[in-house]
Amino acid sequence: MRPRDFIVVCAIVLIAGFAAADAIRGRVQASETVEPPTTPVDTFPTRPPGPEPQAEAPPGWPVGTLKGSLVFTNADDCRVRVLGLSGGRERPLSRFRGTCELWAPPVGDRIAYGLAPSSADGFTPFKVADLSRPQVDLGGYRALFGVVLWSPDGQRVAWCGRRRTGFDLEIGGAARRLPRCPAAYTADSRIAYAVGNRLLVEGKEVLQTDGGITFVHFGSDGSIAVVVDGERLERYDVAGKLTASARVPQGRTPILSPRNCAALFRPLEPPGDIRLVELGCYRGRELRNMSGNDAAWSPDGTWVAVSGLNGIEFRPVASFGAALAWPARAVDLAWRVR
């Protein structure tokens, strides 16, 4: 069962329940800068060269059709790979390799990747890296229940540490201790917290639901998507009006489209069926028969990438064109603007 799905949902329910007690104590100042705890782990060599890119794109690859790049972990050995989508060619990398878990922001060369399985106390070790500067050590940390959050601009990363204390790390700078576990970054890179049925940003309530908030995603259009009680996925527009609600497949974490108009759900035990759930404003084609390990939306929401059994499949959402395939077996995916 994927740590990011059933375990994460249950974990955030517990975190939300403890948040009220954290607020009452108020002993940790949000502005305090600290050195986040690190854990010595084998981070594997970063200097040896990675795979050479293909001399040409796969036969029939429509050069210029897809935009941006796809970061993924290789199914055979969990090394990190990057595919330039416009030309269909792989970018050579130094060898970043871990457990196949991957967290990446929508822009930039920074990533976080898992280093080892979660420990008995629920912490997942991970390392922050810059693909363009493999020789620079950006640190290794441990995130409660494997929840690692990136700011939209790729400049900061946040996670929950021991005693339900959060950390907000500016890459290359100091970490800021947070009063509780972070739930998400807003579109303008502020920290949001889920406290029971309330969503708070900088101490201000921006949303209130009729149940405990266990997941949050801020859309590029100002919308907010939340999972309530681990059972319902709700979409709120920029004015805070509820515009859509859908049932969440049991124990799964949504992969939201950029404007929160639809969500993909990966299987609990991959590989398996990947489901699409529409949220009112979705105007794309109906996506069926998707199977694999993971899925990702293109930054503009017009394509979906799926890490299938025989390769990475790209399905058009905004048109009825044919699907594309790239010959690599992947586990986790992240589609970036560039």
ABEGO torsion letter per residue (X at the ends): XBAABAAAAAAAAAAAAAAAAAAAAGABBAABBBBBBBBBBBAEBAABBBBBBBABBBBGBBBGABBEBBBBBBAAAGBBBBBBAAAGBBBBBBBBBBAGBBBBBABEABBBBBABBBBAAGBBBBBBBBAABAABBAEBBBBBGGBBBBBAAGABBBBBBBGGBBBBBBBGBBBBBBABBBABBBAAGBBBBBBEABBBBGGBBABBBABBBABBBBBAAGBBBBBBGGABBBBBBAAGBBABBBBBBBGBBBBBBAAGABBBBBBABOBBBBBBBBBGABABBBBBGBBEABBBBBAAGABBBBBBAAEBBBBBAABABBBBBBBBBBBBBBBBAX
